[in-house]
Amino acid sequence: MTRFFHPAEPSDRPAVEALLTASALPVSDLPADLDGFLILLDGDVLAACGGVEPLDGTTGLVRSLVVAPPLRGQGIADALLTSLEALARKRGLTTLCMLTTTIAAFAKARGFIPTSRAAAPLAIQTTAQFQGLCPDSATLLIKALPRT
Ligand SMILES: CC(C)(COP(=O)(O)OP(=O)(O)OC[C@H]1O[C@@H](n2cnc3c(N)ncnc32)[C@H](O)[C@@H]1OP(=O)(O)O)[C@@H](O)C(=O)NCCC(=O)NCCS
């Protein structure tokens, strides 16, 4: 399988929702058109997805990062995060946030810094994920994107 991530189309939504739901990740607040989402196909089957949701002009939330169970452990999430960071920079974002109960160590290893929820930028405090979809135990991590 070539690791070619491409922008999700609105028609990818059922497959994206199914993959996220199977990993107990929220889908109720997905953007309708999946703007900012990248997907990886294995043949016709959705193998991975993830998105960057712009929160304001400079900050984005990395969200819905998921890899199909049989394909985990091969570096797909690592490559997907790199592609999402490139997309964010292309869109003029300078900061990325992540809220996670599962992959804080993964994010830390990739330059995200754990940050107190009390110190969260206003832009993230107003998201559905921060306000309830992600549990209070979720770790907030923030990364300043390097300039290109
Ligand atoms: C988390 C997830 C996306 C990782 O995908 P992956 O393609 O297997 O990840 P990679 O092969 O790129 O592994 C990269 C790193 O993640 C770690 N990792 C993989 N799966 C993990 C998991 N379930 N929990 C924590 N860390 C995990 C690996 O140990 C590896 O760490 P290292 O490079 O620092 O040694 C995948 O396990 C998944 O879809 N999990 C369910 C959904 C989820 O929890 N998403 C996070 C939402 S914020």
The ligand as a Gaussian input file, in Angstrom:
#p B3LYP/6-31G(d) Opt

LIG

0 1
 C       -3.291000       5.794000      17.877000
 C       -3.224000       5.264000      16.458000
 C       -3.818000       6.298000      15.488000
 C       -1.768000       4.992000      16.100000
 O       -1.720000       4.529000      14.743000
 P       -0.468000       3.684000      14.190000
 O       -0.448000       3.821000      12.721000
 O       -0.492000       2.326000      14.757000
 O        0.714000       4.480000      14.841000
 P        2.212000       4.375000      14.346000
 O        2.486000       3.028000      13.770000
 O        2.502000       5.577000      13.507000
 O        2.893000       4.428000      15.721000
 C        3.407000       5.583000      16.133000
 C        3.523000       5.543000      17.618000
 O        2.235000       5.434000      18.267000
 C        2.318000       4.456000      19.286000
 N        0.995000       3.866000      19.362000
 C        0.446000       3.108000      18.423000
 N       -0.790000       2.757000      18.810000
 C       -1.007000       3.320000      20.014000
 C       -2.094000       3.318000      20.920000
 N       -3.228000       2.647000      20.678000
 N       -1.978000       4.016000      22.070000
 C       -0.851000       4.678000      22.320000
 N        0.209000       4.711000      21.504000
 C        0.132000       4.030000      20.363000
 C        3.367000       3.493000      18.824000
 O        3.940000       2.831000      19.926000
 C        4.357000       4.446000      18.184000
 O        5.124000       5.069000      19.163000
 P        6.643000       5.481000      18.916000
 O        6.811000       5.802000      17.463000
 O        6.826000       6.667000      19.799000
 O        7.364000       4.269000      19.332000
 C       -4.020000       3.927000      16.351000
 O       -3.571000       3.045000      17.353000
 C       -5.512000       4.135000      16.524000
 O       -6.220000       4.335000      15.525000
 N       -6.006000       4.051000      17.787000
 C       -7.429000       4.250000      18.053000
 C       -7.871000       5.671000      17.854000
 C       -7.203000       6.653000      18.796000
 O       -7.074000       6.414000      19.999000
 N       -6.815000       7.794000      18.215000
 C       -6.272000       8.897000      18.949000
 C       -7.319000       9.945000      19.062000
 S       -6.682000      11.425000      19.770000

